[in-house]
Amino acid sequence: MSAWRAFLHDHKLILAILVLLASVSVMVMAILGIPDENGNEGIGPLSTLMGLNILFLFVTFVTAVVSGYIVYKFVSDKNKFEALMNSNSQAIFKRNQIEIERLALRLTTKEERRVIAMMKKYRIK
């Protein structure tokens, strides 16, 4: 994995939150009024939404929804991973090994290392 992909993989939650905040701020600017091509400032809600501004608002809305979904999936996967890893039982770990490995790959490299350490502890290949 390249250094850039590793960085994105380990920091996807932070990046998704930043994109979500940027999208929401752009949507607020669009709703409160974006200056149009003539330099007219918007004076109220949706006052200048026409043409490309509507497309711009739609793209930022979709971006906000996607980044919100990424944040939701990361948090729910992290909670599920922690619940499975905190059971200090070899039988439970072996039974849920595939699920634990799948969640670790979807999270960060820190969780991947924890799974490898747990597999070494229980002598699982």
A tleap script that builds the chain and sets N, CA, C and O, in Angstrom:
source leaprc.protein.ff14SB
mol = sequence {
  NMET SER ALA TRP ARG ALA PHE LEU HIE ASP
  HIE LYS LEU ILE LEU ALA ILE LEU VAL LEU
  LEU ALA SER VAL SER VAL MET VAL MET ALA
  ILE LEU GLY ILE PRO ASP GLU ASN GLY ASN
  GLU GLY ILE GLY PRO LEU SER THR LEU MET
  GLY LEU ASN ILE LEU PHE LEU PHE VAL THR
  PHE VAL THR ALA VAL VAL SER GLY TYR ILE
  VAL TYR LYS PHE VAL SER ASP LYS ASN LYS
  PHE GLU ALA LEU MET ASN SER ASN SER GLN
  ALA ILE PHE LYS ARG ASN GLN ILE GLU ILE
  GLU ARG LEU ALA LEU ARG LEU THR THR LYS
  GLU GLU ARG ARG VAL ILE ALA MET MET LYS
  LYS TYR ARG ILE CLYS
}
set mol.1.N position { 0.845 -1.163 0.000 }
set mol.1.CA position { 0.000 0.000 0.000 }
set mol.1.C position { 0.897 1.234 0.000 }
set mol.1.O position { 1.854 1.315 0.771 }
set mol.2.N position { 0.592 2.170 -0.846 }
set mol.2.CA position { 1.415 3.374 -0.916 }
set mol.2.C position { 1.211 4.218 0.340 }
set mol.2.O position { 0.266 4.012 1.102 }
set mol.3.N position { 2.101 5.150 0.530 }
set mol.3.CA position { 2.040 5.992 1.723 }
set mol.3.C position { 0.771 6.839 1.739 }
set mol.3.O position { 0.175 7.041 2.797 }
set mol.4.N position { 0.356 7.334 0.577 }
set mol.4.CA position { -0.838 8.171 0.498 }
set mol.4.C position { -2.093 7.356 0.824 }
set mol.4.O position { -2.965 7.821 1.558 }
set mol.5.N position { -2.181 6.140 0.277 }
set mol.5.CA position { -3.337 5.285 0.564 }
set mol.5.C position { -3.351 4.879 2.030 }
set mol.5.O position { -4.419 4.785 2.636 }
set mol.6.N position { -2.185 4.637 2.603 }
set mol.6.CA position { -2.117 4.287 4.022 }
set mol.6.C position { -2.581 5.460 4.882 }
set mol.6.O position { -3.292 5.268 5.868 }
set mol.7.N position { -2.181 6.668 4.509 }
set mol.7.CA position { -2.619 7.859 5.238 }
set mol.7.C position { -4.132 8.010 5.151 }
set mol.7.O position { -4.789 8.260 6.162 }
set mol.8.N position { -4.692 7.860 3.946 }
set mol.8.CA position { -6.140 7.981 3.782 }
set mol.8.C position { -6.873 6.886 4.550 }
set mol.8.O position { -7.928 7.139 5.132 }
set mol.9.N position { -6.325 5.677 4.556 }
set mol.9.CA position { -6.958 4.567 5.265 }
set mol.9.C position { -6.981 4.811 6.773 }
set mol.9.O position { -7.981 4.527 7.431 }
set mol.10.N position { -5.893 5.333 7.317 }
set mol.10.CA position { -5.811 5.546 8.757 }
set mol.10.C position { -6.560 6.786 9.228 }
set mol.10.O position { -6.927 6.869 10.400 }
set mol.11.N position { -6.794 7.742 8.352 }
set mol.11.CA position { -7.419 9.000 8.755 }
set mol.11.C position { -8.739 9.263 8.031 }
set mol.11.O position { -9.125 10.420 7.866 }
set mol.12.N position { -9.434 8.215 7.600 }
set mol.12.CA position { -10.651 8.428 6.827 }
set mol.12.C position { -11.764 9.048 7.653 }
set mol.12.O position { -12.597 9.766 7.101 }
set mol.13.N position { -11.810 8.800 8.950 }
set mol.13.CA position { -12.839 9.411 9.780 }
set mol.13.C position { -12.640 10.921 9.856 }
set mol.13.O position { -13.597 11.681 9.709 }
set mol.14.N position { -11.421 11.355 10.080 }
set mol.14.CA position { -11.136 12.792 10.157 }
set mol.14.C position { -11.408 13.461 8.817 }
set mol.14.O position { -11.995 14.542 8.771 }
set mol.15.N position { -10.988 12.827 7.726 }
set mol.15.CA position { -11.223 13.396 6.401 }
set mol.15.C position { -12.709 13.465 6.079 }
set mol.15.O position { -13.168 14.440 5.484 }
set mol.16.N position { -13.467 12.443 6.464 }
set mol.16.CA position { -14.906 12.454 6.211 }
set mol.16.C position { -15.595 13.552 7.008 }
set mol.16.O position { -16.517 14.194 6.504 }
set mol.17.N position { -15.162 13.777 8.243 }
set mol.17.CA position { -15.751 14.849 9.046 }
set mol.17.C position { -15.418 16.208 8.447 }
set mol.17.O position { -16.276 17.091 8.415 }
set mol.18.N position { -14.194 16.394 7.972 }
set mol.18.CA position { -13.830 17.666 7.338 }
set mol.18.C position { -14.648 17.916 6.074 }
set mol.18.O position { -15.108 19.034 5.839 }
set mol.19.N position { -14.828 16.874 5.261 }
set mol.19.CA position { -15.641 17.017 4.048 }
set mol.19.C position { -17.088 17.301 4.412 }
set mol.19.O position { -17.748 18.102 3.750 }
set mol.20.N position { -17.588 16.654 5.458 }
set mol.20.CA position { -18.957 16.890 5.908 }
set mol.20.C position { -19.135 18.333 6.360 }
set mol.20.O position { -20.124 18.973 6.001 }
set mol.21.N position { -18.200 18.853 7.136 }
set mol.21.CA position { -18.286 20.242 7.589 }
set mol.21.C position { -18.192 21.220 6.424 }
set mol.21.O position { -18.914 22.217 6.388 }
set mol.22.N position { -17.308 20.940 5.477 }
set mol.22.CA position { -17.194 21.812 4.306 }
set mol.22.C position { -18.480 21.785 3.488 }
set mol.22.O position { -18.933 22.828 3.016 }
set mol.23.N position { -19.068 20.616 3.316 }
set mol.23.CA position { -20.303 20.507 2.539 }
set mol.23.C position { -21.447 21.242 3.215 }
set mol.23.O position { -22.223 21.938 2.560 }
set mol.24.N position { -21.548 21.085 4.525 }
set mol.24.CA position { -22.623 21.772 5.246 }
set mol.24.C position { -22.429 23.282 5.182 }
set mol.24.O position { -23.402 24.018 5.017 }
set mol.25.N position { -21.196 23.757 5.310 }
set mol.25.CA position { -20.972 25.205 5.235 }
set mol.25.C position { -21.279 25.745 3.846 }
set mol.25.O position { -21.815 26.845 3.715 }
set mol.26.N position { -20.945 24.986 2.807 }
set mol.26.CA position { -21.268 25.421 1.444 }
set mol.26.C position { -22.775 25.424 1.235 }
set mol.26.O position { -23.307 26.318 0.576 }
set mol.27.N position { -23.469 24.432 1.790 }
set mol.27.CA position { -24.926 24.406 1.660 }
set mol.27.C position { -25.562 25.583 2.383 }
set mol.27.O position { -26.527 26.164 1.886 }
set mol.28.N position { -25.038 25.942 3.541 }
set mol.28.CA position { -25.565 27.099 4.272 }
set mol.28.C position { -25.331 28.374 3.474 }
set mol.28.O position { -26.211 29.231 3.398 }
set mol.29.N position { -24.145 28.503 2.877 }
set mol.29.CA position { -23.879 29.679 2.040 }
set mol.29.C position { -24.824 29.709 0.850 }
set mol.29.O position { -25.285 30.779 0.455 }
set mol.30.N position { -25.117 28.553 0.275 }
set mol.30.CA position { -26.009 28.505 -0.880 }
set mol.30.C position { -27.428 28.880 -0.489 }
set mol.30.O position { -28.109 29.587 -1.232 }
set mol.31.N position { -27.878 28.416 0.664 }
set mol.31.CA position { -29.242 28.720 1.087 }
set mol.31.C position { -29.371 30.180 1.489 }
set mol.31.O position { -30.393 30.805 1.204 }
set mol.32.N position { -28.360 30.738 2.144 }
set mol.32.CA position { -28.435 32.132 2.563 }
set mol.32.C position { -28.155 33.103 1.428 }
set mol.32.O position { -28.446 34.293 1.548 }
set mol.33.N position { -27.609 32.625 0.355 }
set mol.33.CA position { -27.401 33.477 -0.801 }
set mol.33.C position { -25.975 33.465 -1.285 }
set mol.33.O position { -25.055 33.825 -0.551 }
set mol.34.N position { -25.790 33.050 -2.532 }
set mol.34.CA position { -24.485 33.051 -3.179 }
set mol.34.C position { -24.482 34.200 -4.176 }
set mol.34.O position { -25.461 34.389 -4.899 }
set mol.35.N position { -23.407 34.964 -4.228 }
set mol.35.CA position { -23.376 36.015 -5.247 }
set mol.35.C position { -23.487 35.403 -6.643 }
set mol.35.O position { -22.801 34.431 -6.957 }
set mol.36.N position { -24.347 35.972 -7.469 }
set mol.36.CA position { -24.502 35.425 -8.818 }
set mol.36.C position { -23.479 36.048 -9.753 }
set mol.36.O position { -22.617 36.814 -9.324 }
set mol.37.N position { -23.581 35.711 -11.045 }
set mol.37.CA position { -22.590 36.184 -12.012 }
set mol.37.C position { -22.622 37.697 -12.208 }
set mol.37.O position { -21.657 38.270 -12.714 }
set mol.38.N position { -23.710 38.352 -11.818 }
set mol.38.CA position { -23.792 39.810 -11.937 }
set mol.38.C position { -23.280 40.522 -10.691 }
set mol.38.O position { -23.245 41.752 -10.649 }
set mol.39.N position { -22.885 39.764 -9.687 }
set mol.39.CA position { -22.382 40.368 -8.461 }
set mol.39.C position { -23.466 40.658 -7.448 }
set mol.39.O position { -23.191 41.262 -6.411 }
set mol.40.N position { -24.700 40.241 -7.725 }
set mol.40.CA position { -25.787 40.469 -6.776 }
set mol.40.C position { -25.675 39.483 -5.619 }
set mol.40.O position { -25.537 38.275 -5.812 }
set mol.41.N position { -25.737 40.026 -4.437 }
set mol.41.CA position { -25.665 39.190 -3.243 }
set mol.41.C position { -27.055 38.671 -2.927 }
set mol.41.O position { -28.039 39.391 -3.100 }
set mol.42.N position { -27.151 37.438 -2.468 }
set mol.42.CA position { -28.451 36.891 -2.099 }
set mol.42.C position { -28.971 37.574 -0.850 }
set mol.42.O position { -28.200 37.876 0.061 }
set mol.43.N position { -30.282 37.823 -0.797 }
set mol.43.CA position { -30.839 38.530 0.350 }
set mol.43.C position { -31.686 37.626 1.239 }
set mol.43.O position { -32.111 38.048 2.315 }
set mol.44.N position { -31.934 36.416 0.821 }
set mol.44.CA position { -32.753 35.549 1.660 }
set mol.44.C position { -32.570 34.101 1.284 }
set mol.44.O position { -31.769 33.757 0.415 }
set mol.45.N position { -33.332 33.260 1.957 }
set mol.45.CA position { -33.212 31.830 1.667 }
set mol.45.C position { -33.523 31.520 0.209 }
set mol.45.O position { -34.550 31.937 -0.328 }
set mol.46.N position { -32.639 30.800 -0.402 }
set mol.46.CA position { -32.782 30.332 -1.782 }
set mol.46.C position { -32.986 31.464 -2.788 }
set mol.46.O position { -33.606 31.259 -3.832 }
set mol.47.N position { -32.472 32.651 -2.486 }
set mol.47.CA position { -32.730 33.800 -3.361 }
set mol.47.C position { -31.980 33.721 -4.680 }
set mol.47.O position { -32.464 34.227 -5.692 }
set mol.48.N position { -30.825 33.107 -4.689 }
set mol.48.CA position { -30.058 33.082 -5.937 }
set mol.48.C position { -29.902 31.678 -6.497 }
set mol.48.O position { -29.017 31.438 -7.319 }
set mol.49.N position { -30.744 30.749 -6.070 }
set mol.49.CA position { -30.609 29.381 -6.549 }
set mol.49.C position { -31.245 29.232 -7.916 }
set mol.49.O position { -32.456 29.055 -8.048 }
set mol.50.N position { -30.413 29.305 -8.908 }
set mol.50.CA position { -30.863 29.077 -10.276 }
set mol.50.C position { -29.676 28.554 -11.072 }
set mol.50.O position { -28.529 28.898 -10.787 }
set mol.51.N position { -29.949 27.745 -12.041 }
set mol.51.CA position { -28.897 27.256 -12.931 }
set mol.51.C position { -27.855 26.426 -12.223 }
set mol.51.O position { -28.166 25.411 -11.600 }
set mol.52.N position { -26.605 26.870 -12.324 }
set mol.52.CA position { -25.488 26.114 -11.762 }
set mol.52.C position { -25.482 26.105 -10.240 }
set mol.52.O position { -24.921 25.196 -9.628 }
set mol.53.N position { -26.100 27.105 -9.626 }
set mol.53.CA position { -26.145 27.112 -8.165 }
set mol.53.C position { -26.956 25.938 -7.629 }
set mol.53.O position { -26.616 25.375 -6.589 }
set mol.54.N position { -28.026 25.565 -8.331 }
set mol.54.CA position { -28.822 24.409 -7.912 }
set mol.54.C position { -27.986 23.142 -8.032 }
set mol.54.O position { -28.004 22.295 -7.139 }
set mol.55.N position { -27.258 23.013 -9.127 }
set mol.55.CA position { -26.385 21.855 -9.312 }
set mol.55.C position { -25.303 21.820 -8.228 }
set mol.55.O position { -24.994 20.761 -7.681 }
set mol.56.N position { -24.741 22.970 -7.931 }
set mol.56.CA position { -23.715 23.079 -6.895 }
set mol.56.C position { -24.275 22.661 -5.537 }
set mol.56.O position { -23.614 21.939 -4.790 }
set mol.57.N position { -25.476 23.104 -5.216 }
set mol.57.CA position { -26.113 22.741 -3.955 }
set mol.57.C position { -26.398 21.242 -3.904 }
set mol.57.O position { -26.216 20.612 -2.863 }
set mol.58.N position { -26.841 20.671 -5.016 }
set mol.58.CA position { -27.121 19.236 -5.067 }
set mol.58.C position { -25.846 18.422 -4.860 }
set mol.58.O position { -25.855 17.435 -4.125 }
set mol.59.N position { -24.757 18.826 -5.497 }
set mol.59.CA position { -23.487 18.101 -5.349 }
set mol.59.C position { -22.994 18.178 -3.906 }
set mol.59.O position { -22.516 17.180 -3.368 }
set mol.60.N position { -23.102 19.340 -3.274 }
set mol.60.CA position { -22.662 19.447 -1.881 }
set mol.60.C position { -23.564 18.641 -0.954 }
set mol.60.O position { -23.092 18.090 0.040 }
set mol.61.N position { -24.855 18.567 -1.267 }
set mol.61.CA position { -25.760 17.750 -0.463 }
set mol.61.C position { -25.387 16.270 -0.564 }
set mol.61.O position { -25.339 15.567 0.445 }
set mol.62.N position { -25.127 15.806 -1.775 }
set mol.62.CA position { -24.728 14.407 -1.964 }
set mol.62.C position { -23.407 14.133 -1.251 }
set mol.62.O position { -23.243 13.078 -0.639 }
set mol.63.N position { -22.474 15.066 -1.323 }
set mol.63.CA position { -21.195 14.909 -0.632 }
set mol.63.C position { -21.394 14.832 0.877 }
set mol.63.O position { -20.746 14.030 1.549 }
set mol.64.N position { -22.284 15.656 1.409 }
set mol.64.CA position { -22.562 15.617 2.846 }
set mol.64.C position { -23.185 14.289 3.252 }
set mol.64.O position { -22.840 13.733 4.295 }
set mol.65.N position { -24.097 13.779 2.436 }
set mol.65.CA position { -24.735 12.496 2.751 }
set mol.65.C position { -23.710 11.361 2.719 }
set mol.65.O position { -23.694 10.513 3.612 }
set mol.66.N position { -22.864 11.344 1.702 }
set mol.66.CA position { -21.861 10.273 1.584 }
set mol.66.C position { -20.861 10.338 2.732 }
set mol.66.O position { -20.533 9.306 3.317 }
set mol.67.N position { -20.374 11.523 3.063 }
set mol.67.CA position { -19.404 11.619 4.157 }
set mol.67.C position { -20.066 11.307 5.498 }
set mol.67.O position { -19.423 10.740 6.382 }
set mol.68.N position { -21.325 11.664 5.664 }
set mol.68.CA position { -22.048 11.271 6.875 }
set mol.68.C position { -22.191 9.769 6.988 }
set mol.68.O position { -22.079 9.212 8.080 }
set mol.69.N position { -22.438 9.108 5.865 }
set mol.69.CA position { -22.531 7.645 5.861 }
set mol.69.C position { -21.187 7.014 6.209 }
set mol.69.O position { -21.138 6.018 6.931 }
set mol.70.N position { -20.099 7.583 5.704 }
set mol.70.CA position { -18.764 7.069 6.024 }
set mol.70.C position { -18.494 7.191 7.524 }
set mol.70.O position { -17.967 6.264 8.140 }
set mol.71.N position { -18.854 8.331 8.107 }
set mol.71.CA position { -18.671 8.517 9.548 }
set mol.71.C position { -19.508 7.499 10.321 }
set mol.71.O position { -19.026 6.886 11.274 }
set mol.72.N position { -20.768 7.321 9.904 }
set mol.72.CA position { -21.653 6.365 10.578 }
set mol.72.C position { -21.105 4.939 10.508 }
set mol.72.O position { -21.080 4.236 11.518 }
set mol.73.N position { -20.666 4.509 9.323 }
set mol.73.CA position { -20.147 3.150 9.165 }
set mol.73.C position { -18.871 2.955 9.982 }
set mol.73.O position { -18.678 1.898 10.582 }
set mol.74.N position { -18.002 3.962 10.011 }
set mol.74.CA position { -16.767 3.840 10.771 }
set mol.74.C position { -17.068 3.676 12.255 }
set mol.74.O position { -16.503 2.805 12.916 }
set mol.75.N position { -17.956 4.510 12.773 }
set mol.75.CA position { -18.273 4.454 14.203 }
set mol.75.C position { -18.966 3.139 14.554 }
set mol.75.O position { -18.646 2.526 15.572 }
set mol.76.N position { -19.910 2.701 13.722 }
set mol.76.CA position { -20.600 1.441 14.025 }
set mol.76.C position { -19.653 0.245 13.894 }
set mol.76.O position { -19.715 -0.678 14.706 }
set mol.77.N position { -18.776 0.250 12.884 }
set mol.77.CA position { -17.794 -0.829 12.748 }
set mol.77.C position { -16.809 -0.836 13.913 }
set mol.77.O position { -16.422 -1.898 14.400 }
set mol.78.N position { -16.408 0.348 14.356 }
set mol.78.CA position { -15.472 0.448 15.481 }
set mol.78.C position { -16.108 -0.113 16.750 }
set mol.78.O position { -15.455 -0.837 17.501 }
set mol.79.N position { -17.379 0.217 16.994 }
set mol.79.CA position { -18.060 -0.299 18.182 }
set mol.79.C position { -18.205 -1.814 18.126 }
set mol.79.O position { -17.991 -2.499 19.126 }
set mol.80.N position { -18.568 -2.338 16.960 }
set mol.80.CA position { -18.718 -3.781 16.808 }
set mol.80.C position { -17.368 -4.481 16.977 }
set mol.80.O position { -17.282 -5.535 17.607 }
set mol.81.N position { -16.312 -3.883 16.408 }
set mol.81.CA position { -14.967 -4.454 16.526 }
set mol.81.C position { -14.527 -4.497 17.983 }
set mol.81.O position { -14.007 -5.511 18.449 }
set mol.82.N position { -14.736 -3.395 18.705 }
set mol.82.CA position { -14.332 -3.352 20.114 }
set mol.82.C position { -15.111 -4.367 20.941 }
set mol.82.O position { -14.550 -4.989 21.842 }
set mol.83.N position { -16.396 -4.541 20.646 }
set mol.83.CA position { -17.189 -5.521 21.389 }
set mol.83.C position { -16.668 -6.933 21.157 }
set mol.83.O position { -16.603 -7.733 22.090 }
set mol.84.N position { -16.299 -7.241 19.919 }
set mol.84.CA position { -15.783 -8.577 19.625 }
set mol.84.C position { -14.379 -8.793 20.183 }
set mol.84.O position { -14.054 -9.895 20.626 }
set mol.85.N position { -13.550 -7.763 20.167 }
set mol.85.CA position { -12.167 -7.913 20.630 }
set mol.85.C position { -12.067 -7.927 22.157 }
set mol.85.O position { -11.124 -8.500 22.704 }
set mol.86.N position { -13.017 -7.311 22.846 }
set mol.86.CA position { -12.926 -7.222 24.303 }
set mol.86.C position { -13.361 -8.496 25.015 }
set mol.86.O position { -13.220 -8.599 26.234 }
set mol.87.N position { -13.880 -9.452 24.285 }
set mol.87.CA position { -14.201 -10.734 24.917 }
set mol.87.C position { -12.915 -11.556 24.956 }
set mol.87.O position { -12.450 -12.038 23.922 }
set mol.88.N position { -12.355 -11.712 26.124 }
set mol.88.CA position { -11.055 -12.378 26.270 }
set mol.88.C position { -11.210 -13.895 26.269 }
set mol.88.O position { -10.799 -14.574 27.211 }
set mol.89.N position { -11.796 -14.405 25.222 }
set mol.89.CA position { -12.004 -15.841 25.118 }
set mol.89.C position { -11.519 -16.310 23.755 }
set mol.89.O position { -11.859 -15.730 22.724 }
set mol.90.N position { -10.727 -17.361 23.768 }
set mol.90.CA position { -10.205 -17.888 22.510 }
set mol.90.C position { -11.326 -18.476 21.666 }
set mol.90.O position { -11.307 -18.349 20.442 }
set mol.91.N position { -12.295 -19.114 22.298 }
set mol.91.CA position { -13.405 -19.713 21.547 }
set mol.91.C position { -14.242 -18.642 20.850 }
set mol.91.O position { -14.634 -18.808 19.695 }
set mol.92.N position { -14.513 -17.550 21.554 }
set mol.92.CA position { -15.287 -16.462 20.948 }
set mol.92.C position { -14.489 -15.821 19.823 }
set mol.92.O position { -15.049 -15.472 18.784 }
set mol.93.N position { -13.180 -15.665 20.024 }
set mol.93.CA position { -12.354 -15.075 18.974 }
set mol.93.C position { -12.343 -15.961 17.736 }
set mol.93.O position { -12.474 -15.465 16.617 }
set mol.94.N position { -12.186 -17.273 17.928 }
set mol.94.CA position { -12.161 -18.185 16.777 }
set mol.94.C position { -13.500 -18.204 16.051 }
set mol.94.O position { -13.544 -18.248 14.822 }
set mol.95.N position { -14.591 -18.171 16.813 }
set mol.95.CA position { -15.918 -18.200 16.203 }
set mol.95.C position { -16.169 -16.944 15.360 }
set mol.95.O position { -16.808 -17.015 14.310 }
set mol.96.N position { -15.671 -15.813 15.819 }
set mol.96.CA position { -15.915 -14.542 15.135 }
set mol.96.C position { -14.700 -14.044 14.369 }
set mol.96.O position { -14.624 -12.858 14.047 }
set mol.97.N position { -13.756 -14.915 14.072 }
set mol.97.CA position { -12.492 -14.493 13.471 }
set mol.97.C position { -12.686 -13.817 12.120 }
set mol.97.O position { -12.057 -12.793 11.853 }
set mol.98.N position { -13.530 -14.360 11.274 }
set mol.98.CA position { -13.734 -13.776 9.944 }
set mol.98.C position { -14.345 -12.383 10.069 }
set mol.98.O position { -13.922 -11.453 9.382 }
set mol.99.N position { -15.327 -12.240 10.936 }
set mol.99.CA position { -15.958 -10.932 11.146 }
set mol.99.C position { -14.960 -9.936 11.728 }
set mol.99.O position { -14.938 -8.774 11.322 }
set mol.100.N position { -14.141 -10.375 12.663 }
set mol.100.CA position { -13.146 -9.493 13.276 }
set mol.100.C position { -12.120 -9.042 12.238 }
set mol.100.O position { -11.762 -7.866 12.192 }
set mol.101.N position { -11.648 -9.970 11.405 }
set mol.101.CA position { -10.672 -9.606 10.371 }
set mol.101.C position { -11.282 -8.659 9.349 }
set mol.101.O position { -10.615 -7.730 8.894 }
set mol.102.N position { -12.533 -8.879 8.983 }
set mol.102.CA position { -13.199 -7.999 8.017 }
set mol.102.C position { -13.337 -6.586 8.583 }
set mol.102.O position { -13.079 -5.604 7.887 }
set mol.103.N position { -13.742 -6.490 9.845 }
set mol.103.CA position { -13.875 -5.177 10.471 }
set mol.103.C position { -12.520 -4.490 10.608 }
set mol.103.O position { -12.416 -3.280 10.408 }
set mol.104.N position { -11.483 -5.251 10.947 }
set mol.104.CA position { -10.148 -4.664 11.101 }
set mol.104.C position { -9.647 -4.101 9.782 }
set mol.104.O position { -9.017 -3.044 9.756 }
set mol.105.N position { -9.923 -4.800 8.685 }
set mol.105.CA position { -9.494 -4.296 7.380 }
set mol.105.C position { -10.250 -3.030 6.994 }
set mol.105.O position { -9.703 -2.171 6.303 }
set mol.106.N position { -11.501 -2.906 7.434 }
set mol.106.CA position { -12.279 -1.714 7.109 }
set mol.106.C position { -11.920 -0.538 8.000 }
set mol.106.O position { -12.195 0.610 7.649 }
set mol.107.N position { -11.307 -0.807 9.155 }
set mol.107.CA position { -10.923 0.267 10.062 }
set mol.107.C position { -9.489 0.693 9.745 }
set mol.107.O position { -9.154 0.874 8.574 }
set mol.108.N position { -8.651 0.855 10.741 }
set mol.108.CA position { -7.295 1.356 10.501 }
set mol.108.C position { -6.262 0.251 10.704 }
set mol.108.O position { -6.594 -0.856 11.128 }
set mol.109.N position { -5.019 0.566 10.398 }
set mol.109.CA position { -3.948 -0.423 10.541 }
set mol.109.C position { -3.687 -0.760 12.008 }
set mol.109.O position { -3.155 -1.827 12.312 }
set mol.110.N position { -4.054 0.134 12.910 }
set mol.110.CA position { -3.899 -0.149 14.335 }
set mol.110.C position { -4.753 -1.356 14.736 }
set mol.110.O position { -4.304 -2.225 15.483 }
set mol.111.N position { -5.982 -1.397 14.232 }
set mol.111.CA position { -6.854 -2.536 14.527 }
set mol.111.C position { -6.340 -3.805 13.860 }
set mol.111.O position { -6.455 -4.893 14.424 }
set mol.112.N position { -5.774 -3.673 12.659 }
set mol.112.CA position { -5.197 -4.842 11.991 }
set mol.112.C position { -4.065 -5.432 12.830 }
set mol.112.O position { -3.950 -6.651 12.955 }
set mol.113.N position { -3.239 -4.571 13.399 }
set mol.113.CA position { -2.145 -5.046 14.248 }
set mol.113.C position { -2.678 -5.724 15.513 }
set mol.113.O position { -2.107 -6.710 15.979 }
set mol.114.N position { -3.767 -5.197 16.063 }
set mol.114.CA position { -4.366 -5.824 17.249 }
set mol.114.C position { -4.860 -7.233 16.940 }
set mol.114.O position { -4.695 -8.145 17.750 }
set mol.115.N position { -5.470 -7.410 15.760 }
set mol.115.CA position { -5.962 -8.733 15.372 }
set mol.115.C position { -4.796 -9.698 15.193 }
set mol.115.O position { -4.865 -10.847 15.629 }
set mol.116.N position { -3.731 -9.237 14.557 }
set mol.116.CA position { -2.554 -10.093 14.355 }
set mol.116.C position { -1.946 -10.483 15.702 }
set mol.116.O position { -1.549 -11.631 15.900 }
set mol.117.N position { -1.876 -9.524 16.626 }
set mol.117.CA position { -1.336 -9.835 17.957 }
set mol.117.C position { -2.223 -10.842 18.684 }
set mol.117.O position { -1.722 -11.739 19.364 }
set mol.118.N position { -3.534 -10.695 18.542 }
set mol.118.CA position { -4.450 -11.635 19.190 }
set mol.118.C position { -4.332 -13.025 18.567 }
set mol.118.O position { -4.410 -14.032 19.271 }
set mol.119.N position { -4.143 -13.078 17.243 }
set mol.119.CA position { -3.976 -14.375 16.581 }
set mol.119.C position { -2.680 -15.049 17.031 }
set mol.119.O position { -2.641 -16.267 17.204 }
set mol.120.N position { -1.621 -14.262 17.220 }
set mol.120.CA position { -0.368 -14.832 17.728 }
set mol.120.C position { -0.542 -15.321 19.162 }
set mol.120.O position { 0.009 -16.351 19.550 }
set mol.121.N position { -1.314 -14.568 19.944 }
set mol.121.CA position { -1.545 -14.947 21.334 }
set mol.121.C position { -2.271 -16.288 21.411 }
set mol.121.O position { -1.936 -17.138 22.237 }
set mol.122.N position { -3.264 -16.470 20.548 }
set mol.122.CA position { -4.039 -17.712 20.547 }
set mol.122.C position { -3.466 -18.769 19.602 }
set mol.122.O position { -4.046 -19.845 19.456 }
set mol.123.N position { -2.348 -18.476 18.967 }
set mol.123.CA position { -1.670 -19.380 18.026 }
set mol.123.C position { -2.587 -19.801 16.881 }
set mol.123.O position { -2.730 -20.985 16.578 }
set mol.124.N position { -3.200 -18.808 16.260 }
set mol.124.CA position { -4.079 -19.051 15.113 }
set mol.124.C position { -3.356 -18.567 13.874 }
set mol.124.O position { -2.757 -17.491 13.875 }
set mol.125.N position { -3.412 -19.366 12.808 }
set mol.125.CA position { -2.760 -18.954 11.561 }
set mol.125.C position { -3.760 -18.373 10.615 }
set mol.125.O position { -3.401 -17.968 9.509 }
savepdb mol mol.pdb
quit
